[in-house]
Each structure stands twice: as structure tokens, then as C-alpha cells.
Amino acid sequence: MVDINWTVFVQIANFLILLFALNVVLFKPIRRILNQRKAKMAALRDSADATDRHVAEKGQAFTDGIKEARLQGQKQKEAMLKAATDEEKEIVARINAKAQEDLAIVKARIEKDTEAVRSALEKEVDTFAGAITQKILGRAA
């Protein structure tokens, strides 16, 4: 069987001394390094989260800016289209007015020429009638 004597107490003392020495030399430095690593990982995670939030905010700001720019561009496009349509209507109205003026001038000229030809022909109607009568009667006779 196992005898309990003074060597057991020496073994217990050796165990406690070794435990104290290993704790000072090995376990505490390893735990300190692990705690530092854990703190560093937490700091990096927080930094990454902050960066993600910052990127999300910038992305949202960019998206909002794009939407606003599109809206402004659409408004400018509509304004330019309205201005162009108004200018087109004005140009068409001026062209129509000019065409109406030209048409009135041409009509007046045609009426004047028609009246001149009509009055000239009315003066010569008797001459033409006489010539036609002579031809008809001259042949018939």
C-alpha cells in the first residue's frame, strides 16, 4: 500500500512551487497576450463596424445625390423642352403670319392682274366679237 511520509509533503511543496513558477512564467503572459489580442480584435471589429457605417452613410448620400441630380436634370429637361416648344410655336406663328402676308400680297397682285387683263379683254371684246362674226359669216356665206 501507499505509505504517507515526509516525501508526500515534499511532493506537495514541489507541486505548489512549480504551479507558482508556471503561473508567473507561462500562464500569466499567455493570458495577458490573449487579453491583448481579444482587446485588439474588439477594437478592429469596432473600427470595421464604424467603417461599414461610414461607407453606408456615404453610399446613401451618394444615392441621394444621384436622385437629386436626376430630379434636377429632369426639371431642366422639362424646362428646356417647354422653352423649345414655346419658341417653336412662336416661330411657326411668325412663319404663318408671314405666309398670310405673302398670300395676301399674291392674291392682291393676282386680283390686280386679273382686273387688268379683264379690262383689257373687255376693251377688245368688241374687236374679237367682230372678228369671230366675220369668220363665221365669211365662211357661212
Buried (B, 14 or more C-beta within 10 A) or exposed (E): EEEEEEEEEEEEEEEEEEEEEEEEEEEEEEEEEEEEEEEEEEEEEEEEEEEEEEEEEEEEEEEEEEEEEEEEEEEEEEEEEEEEEEEEEEEEEEEEEEEEEEEEEEEEEEEEEEEEEEEEEEEEEEEEEEEEEEEEEEEEE
